[in-house]
Amino acid sequence: MAVNVLKFMREVQAEAKKTTWPSRKETLQTTGLVLVMVLITAVFFLTVDQIIGLGMRALFNVGG
């Protein structure tokens, strides 16, 4: 059992050494892109929400 754990830990270390991390430039570019996409998505859903809200208000004010 302990041998399996030690083997596993050695394999984990070997895989961790193979890891390549993004550069600072790549990280900043990706972060910027994510922020832009979040902003675009937020504006889209705000617009859709406002349109649906206007439609609902118009629908419920017809009879009254």
C-alpha positions as CSV (number, residue, x, y, z in Angstrom):
1,M,0.0,0.0,0.0
2,A,2.7,2.5,1.0
3,V,4.6,1.6,-2.2
4,N,1.6,2.5,-4.3
5,V,1.4,5.9,-2.6
6,L,5.1,6.6,-3.1
7,K,4.8,5.6,-6.8
8,F,1.8,7.8,-7.2
9,M,3.6,10.8,-5.6
10,R,6.6,10.3,-7.9
11,E,4.3,10.2,-10.9
12,V,2.5,13.3,-9.7
13,Q,5.9,15.1,-9.5
14,A,6.9,13.9,-12.9
15,E,3.7,15.2,-14.4
16,A,4.0,18.5,-12.6
17,K,7.4,19.1,-14.1
18,K,5.9,18.7,-17.6
19,T,3.5,21.6,-16.9
20,T,4.0,24.7,-18.9
21,W,2.6,28.0,-17.5
22,P,1.4,30.9,-19.6
23,S,3.6,33.9,-19.8
24,R,2.5,37.2,-18.2
25,K,1.6,38.6,-21.6
26,E,-0.6,35.5,-22.4
27,T,-2.3,35.8,-19.0
28,L,-3.1,39.5,-19.4
29,Q,-4.4,38.9,-22.9
30,T,-6.6,36.1,-21.8
31,T,-7.9,38.0,-18.8
32,G,-8.7,41.0,-21.0
33,L,-10.6,38.8,-23.4
34,V,-12.6,37.2,-20.6
35,L,-13.5,40.7,-19.2
36,V,-14.6,41.9,-22.6
37,M,-16.8,38.8,-23.1
38,V,-18.3,39.2,-19.7
39,L,-19.2,42.8,-20.5
40,I,-20.7,41.9,-23.8
41,T,-22.7,39.1,-22.3
42,A,-23.9,41.4,-19.5
43,V,-25.0,44.1,-21.9
44,F,-26.8,41.4,-24.1
45,F,-28.7,40.0,-21.1
46,L,-29.6,43.5,-19.8
47,T,-31.0,44.4,-23.2
48,V,-33.0,41.2,-23.5
49,D,-34.3,41.7,-19.9
50,Q,-35.4,45.2,-20.7
51,I,-37.1,44.2,-23.9
52,I,-39.0,41.4,-22.1
53,G,-39.9,43.8,-19.3
54,L,-41.3,46.3,-21.8
55,G,-43.3,43.5,-23.5
56,M,-44.7,42.3,-20.2
57,R,-45.7,45.8,-19.0
58,A,-47.4,46.4,-22.4
59,L,-49.2,43.1,-22.2
60,F,-50.5,43.6,-18.6
61,N,-51.5,47.2,-19.2
62,V,-53.7,46.4,-22.2
63,G,-56.8,45.6,-20.1
64,G,-56.4,48.1,-17.3
